Amino acid sequence: MEFTAKQIADFIQGRVEGDENAKVHTFAKIEEGVPGAISFLSNPKYTHYIYNTESSIVLINEDVELTAEVKPTLIRVKNAYECVAKLLQLYQAALPKKKGVDKLAFVSPNAKIGKDCYIGAFAYIGDGVEIGDETEVYPHAVIEDGVKIGSKSIIYPNVTIYKGCKLGNNVTIHAGSVIGADGFGFAPNTEGYDKIPQIGIVVIEDNVEIGANTCIDRSTMGATVIRKGVKLDNLVQIAHNVEVGENTVMSAQVGIAGSSKIGKWCMFGGQVGIAGHISIGDKTFLGAQSGVPGNLKGNETLIGTPPVDPKSYFKSIAIIHKLPELYKQINDMQKQIDELKKDKN
């Protein structure tokens, strides 16, 4: 499938500089450009690549000033990064989708499968499962009894969704993820631990994407809830009875302990840890490896353990690096004080 520079510019409301009939059929990074590819330039660090890239078309921000002529046709836009995302979505939507139930899949006679769905080989669809139109379930996925999945969702290989969980429309779950395993609930006794049955479910609302090998535990009672628009990276752990607010995003290896409430539009860097039974307000931005032991009010950017303002954090780190020198100075001063005391006596 080919597109011209003019067609692309019309779609993203850009302005063509060069040959409006230039054609592309694939994407490439600007530093790896090839004829017939479209690339983009949004980071100034990569500007020098535009002068020798082989890409046929390059998306570029309106305010970028070039110091020499370039070979590719340019499409000027307000935000090249956002526009290439739209084009990638358009490209992906144009790809042919799989349909039909593979003869090697198991689908319970009591399951309800919508129109134009795909069920891959060795997938398991249990009793009472309901799957909406155009949803794709890839090989070796396990959808246990009573699960409900909306329309246009994608369940990639080796995903396991435990009984009774509910997923909305346009939900994507990447390979190896587990939705609805038991929450980590044990009560100590004199001989060890009694398991607390986890009888709740997981609810995932519309337009959620969950990365590979992420785990979302079912609740003790009620539901663990992932609100609409949430994006979770790979290897994220969401414990029982947690609620994650709308449009919150989490990078890899974030861990949320049980019964915590995360607000809307939050952003957590990699390996952030959230203690249990606390509340994080809307629009909280946490830097990588931050550890949160208590409630946060929201509308703030923090880093560290416990999290503090980034300026304070980096000042503290600078002081920590000087501690060996300061410690030596303090020891030298103590020796001088001790000597003065001896002389005085």
Secondary structure as GFF3:
##gff-version 3
##sequence-region A 1 345
A	DSSP	beta_strand	3	4	.	.	.	ID=ss1
A	DSSP	alpha_helix	5	12	.	.	.	ID=ss2
A	DSSP	beta_strand	15	17	.	.	.	ID=ss3
A	DSSP	beta_strand	23	24	.	.	.	ID=ss4
A	DSSP	beta_strand	26	27	.	.	.	ID=ss5
A	DSSP	three_ten_helix	30	32	.	.	.	ID=ss6
A	DSSP	beta_strand	37	41	.	.	.	ID=ss7
A	DSSP	three_ten_helix	44	51	.	.	.	ID=ss8
A	DSSP	beta_strand	57	61	.	.	.	ID=ss9
A	DSSP	beta_strand	73	77	.	.	.	ID=ss10
A	DSSP	alpha_helix	80	94	.	.	.	ID=ss11
A	DSSP	beta_strand	100	101	.	.	.	ID=ss12
A	DSSP	beta_strand	106	107	.	.	.	ID=ss13
A	DSSP	beta_strand	112	113	.	.	.	ID=ss14
A	DSSP	beta_strand	118	119	.	.	.	ID=ss15
A	DSSP	beta_strand	124	125	.	.	.	ID=ss16
A	DSSP	beta_strand	130	131	.	.	.	ID=ss17
A	DSSP	beta_strand	136	137	.	.	.	ID=ss18
A	DSSP	beta_strand	142	143	.	.	.	ID=ss19
A	DSSP	beta_strand	148	149	.	.	.	ID=ss20
A	DSSP	beta_strand	154	155	.	.	.	ID=ss21
A	DSSP	beta_strand	160	161	.	.	.	ID=ss22
A	DSSP	beta_strand	166	167	.	.	.	ID=ss23
A	DSSP	beta_strand	172	173	.	.	.	ID=ss24
A	DSSP	beta_strand	178	181	.	.	.	ID=ss25
A	DSSP	beta_strand	186	189	.	.	.	ID=ss26
A	DSSP	beta_strand	192	195	.	.	.	ID=ss27
A	DSSP	beta_strand	201	204	.	.	.	ID=ss28
A	DSSP	beta_strand	209	210	.	.	.	ID=ss29
A	DSSP	beta_strand	215	217	.	.	.	ID=ss30
A	DSSP	beta_strand	223	226	.	.	.	ID=ss31
A	DSSP	beta_strand	231	232	.	.	.	ID=ss32
A	DSSP	beta_strand	237	238	.	.	.	ID=ss33
A	DSSP	beta_strand	243	244	.	.	.	ID=ss34
A	DSSP	beta_strand	249	250	.	.	.	ID=ss35
A	DSSP	beta_strand	255	256	.	.	.	ID=ss36
A	DSSP	beta_strand	261	262	.	.	.	ID=ss37
A	DSSP	beta_strand	267	268	.	.	.	ID=ss38
A	DSSP	beta_strand	273	274	.	.	.	ID=ss39
A	DSSP	beta_strand	279	280	.	.	.	ID=ss40
A	DSSP	beta_strand	284	286	.	.	.	ID=ss41
A	DSSP	beta_strand	291	292	.	.	.	ID=ss42
A	DSSP	beta_strand	300	302	.	.	.	ID=ss43
A	DSSP	alpha_helix	310	344	.	.	.	ID=ss44
###
